Amino acid sequence: MRVLIIEHHDTPSLGVLGETLIAEKVDTHILWGEDGDAIPQTPENYDGLIVLGGAMNALDDVRCPYFPDLVGLIQAFEAHDRPVLGICLGAQLIARAFNARATLDGPFEFGFHPIDLTEEGRADPVIGHKADALDLFEWHTDHYELPENAVKLAGGRDYPNQGYRIGRATYGLQFHFEVTTPLVNGWIKSHAPDMEDWAPGYSEWLPRQFDEHMEASKAFCRELTRRWLALC
């Protein structure tokens, strides 16, 4: 099995998702957007596509001139019935690929938050195993409306479209199910030097959230990843 992965920054962000891909002996090919790696035009030679998160917004073609090609590649994977998994920005780019409106600069959603599955989400083969009590990690201000042909799988208090599926195997998930504590701390150091202004007191309450939710989040990620791979 060979999976194409799109990283947007020059630092790895796969977290538990990457650990699980290694454990499952998946052949991964990573392209780095900001480094100028060329985006393929077709899904040939790949069984699945993973589009990760990033600090840019899904409409920022000036900063990210590879976005139009990536949007076309997402469309091509879905047209060939090859699984796609988008996380945060990745979910927003999938929504863009299917003509849904992006919403920018909303309230800052950060930390672990309740994610509620819809009836369709509870029956879904990839995320239906989520426990009702499991909170998952968020870091975003941008969001999206659902594509016309999407099935809503999950919602949240502040942002309504936390997860959706298009067709059999194209998944957009707003929440960061892939996180580890070092990964989040690295993001803060690299991308958010003014985090205290964005999330007052985070240095006190975020470690408590890590203690309360991280291990269950990792277990959820491992199972979600294995279930998504089964679609490939």
C-alpha positions in Angstrom: 0.0 0.0 0.0 1.4 3.4 -0.9 0.0 6.6 0.5 0.8 10.2 -0.6 1.1 12.7 2.2 1.0 16.5 1.8 2.9 18.5 4.5 2.5 22.3 4.3 5.4 23.4 6.5 9.0 22.3 6.7 8.5 20.5 10.1 6.9 17.0 10.4 3.3 17.0 11.8 2.1 13.4 11.4 2.3 12.6 15.1 0.4 9.4 16.1 -0.9 9.1 12.5 2.7 8.7 11.3 3.6 6.2 14.0 0.6 4.1 13.0 1.4 4.3 9.3 4.9 2.9 10.2 3.4 0.2 12.4 1.1 -0.8 9.6 4.1 -1.0 7.2 2.6 1.6 4.8 4.8 2.9 2.0 4.5 6.7 2.4 5.6 9.4 0.1 5.7 12.9 1.6 5.6 16.1 -0.4 6.5 19.5 1.3 4.3 22.3 0.0 6.3 25.3 1.2 9.5 23.7 -0.2 8.0 23.7 -3.7 7.6 20.0 -4.2 5.5 19.4 -7.3 2.0 18.1 -6.8 1.1 15.1 -9.0 -1.7 15.6 -11.5 -3.3 12.2 -11.0 -3.5 9.6 -8.2 -1.5 7.1 -10.3 0.8 4.9 -8.2 -1.0 5.9 -4.9 -3.6 4.1 -3.0 -4.6 7.0 -0.7 -4.0 10.7 0.0 -3.5 12.4 3.4 -3.6 16.3 3.5 -2.3 17.7 6.8 -2.9 20.9 8.6 -1.1 24.2 8.4 -1.0 27.8 9.5 -2.2 29.2 6.1 -5.8 29.4 5.1 -7.4 27.3 2.4 -7.8 30.2 -0.1 -4.2 31.5 0.2 -3.0 30.7 -3.3 -0.5 33.5 -3.1 1.4 32.1 -0.2 0.7 28.5 -1.4 0.8 28.5 -5.2 0.5 24.7 -5.1 -3.0 24.8 -3.7 -4.9 24.8 -7.1 -2.9 21.7 -8.1 -3.6 20.1 -4.7 -7.4 20.8 -5.0 -7.3 19.2 -8.4 -5.5 16.2 -7.0 -8.1 15.8 -4.2 -10.8 15.8 -6.9 -9.0 13.2 -8.9 -8.5 10.9 -5.9 -12.2 11.0 -5.2 -13.1 10.5 -8.8 -11.0 7.3 -8.9 -12.5 6.2 -5.5 -9.2 6.3 -3.8 -9.4 7.4 -0.1 -8.5 10.9 1.0 -8.0 12.1 4.6 -7.8 15.8 5.4 -7.0 17.2 8.8 -7.9 20.8 9.8 -6.5 22.8 6.8 -6.8 19.5 4.9 -10.5 19.3 5.6 -10.9 22.9 4.5 -9.1 22.2 1.2 -11.3 19.2 0.6 -14.3 21.4 1.1 -12.9 23.9 -1.3 -12.3 21.1 -3.9 -16.0 20.4 -3.8 -17.2 24.0 -4.1 -18.0 24.7 -0.4 -17.4 28.1 1.0 -14.4 28.7 3.3 -15.0 30.8 6.4 -11.9 32.7 7.7 -10.9 34.4 10.9 -13.6 33.0 13.3 -13.2 32.5 17.0 -10.0 30.8 18.1 -10.7 27.2 19.0 -7.8 25.7 20.9 -7.3 22.8 23.2 -9.4 19.7 23.7 -13.1 20.1 23.0 -16.1 17.8 22.9 -16.8 16.4 19.4 -20.3 14.9 18.9 -20.9 12.3 16.3 -24.1 12.5 14.2 -26.2 9.4 13.6 -24.3 8.9 10.3 -21.0 9.4 12.2 -21.9 6.7 14.7 -22.5 4.3 11.8 -19.4 5.4 9.9 -16.7 2.7 9.4 -13.8 5.1 10.0 -14.9 7.3 13.0 -17.9 5.4 14.3 -15.8 3.9 17.1 -15.3 7.2 18.9 -16.5 7.2 22.5 -19.0 9.9 23.4 -16.9 11.2 26.3 -13.7 11.6 24.2 -12.6 15.2 23.7 -10.3 15.9 20.7 -7.7 18.6 20.0 -8.5 21.8 18.1 -6.3 24.6 16.8 -8.0 26.9 14.2 -9.9 30.0 13.4 -10.9 29.1 9.8 -13.7 26.7 8.9 -15.9 25.7 6.0 -19.4 25.0 5.0 -20.3 21.5 4.0 -20.0 20.5 0.4 -23.4 19.9 -1.2 -22.7 16.1 -1.5 -21.1 15.6 1.9 -22.4 13.5 4.8 -22.0 15.3 8.1 -20.3 12.9 10.6 -19.4 15.2 13.6 -20.1 18.6 15.1 -18.9 20.8 17.9 -20.1 23.6 20.1 -18.4 26.6 18.3 -17.9 25.1 14.9 -20.7 22.9 13.5 -18.9 20.9 10.8 -16.2 18.9 12.6 -16.2 15.9 10.3 -17.7 14.9 7.0 -17.4 12.3 4.3 -17.8 12.6 0.5 -18.6 9.4 -1.4 -17.2 6.2 0.0 -13.8 7.3 1.3 -13.0 11.1 1.2 -12.9 12.3 4.8 -12.5 15.9 6.1 -11.9 16.2 9.9 -11.5 19.6 11.5 -10.0 18.3 14.8 -6.4 17.2 15.2 -6.7 13.6 16.1 -3.0 13.0 15.3 -1.5 15.1 18.1 1.1 14.3 20.7 2.2 16.5 23.5 5.6 17.2 21.9 3.9 17.9 18.6 1.6 20.6 20.0 4.4 22.2 22.1 6.5 22.3 18.9 3.7 24.1 17.0 3.4 26.6 19.8 7.1 27.3 19.7 7.3 27.5 15.9 4.1 29.2 14.9 2.5 30.9 17.9 4.9 33.1 19.9 1.9 35.2 21.1 -0.1 32.2 22.3 -0.8 33.8 25.6 -2.7 36.6 23.9 -4.7 34.0 21.9 -5.3 31.6 24.8 -4.8 33.3 28.1 -3.5 30.9 30.8 -2.9 28.1 28.4 0.4 27.3 30.0 -1.5 26.2 33.1 -4.6 24.6 31.7 -3.2 22.9 28.6 -0.9 20.5 30.5 -3.9 19.4 32.5 -5.8 18.7 29.3 -2.9 16.7 28.0 -3.0 14.6 31.2 -6.8 14.1 30.9 -7.3 13.5 27.2 -4.0 12.7 25.4 -3.8 8.9 25.8 -7.4 8.3 24.8 -6.8 10.7 21.8 -3.8 8.6 20.7 -5.8 5.4 20.9 -8.6 6.9 18.8 -6.0 8.0 16.2 -4.5 4.6 15.9 -7.9 3.0 15.4 -9.1 5.7 13.0 -5.9 5.4 10.9 -6.2 1.6 10.7 -9.9 1.9 9.6 -9.1 4.5 7.0 -6.3 2.3 5.6 -8.7 -0.5 5.3 -10.6 1.6 2.7 -7.4 1.6 0.6 
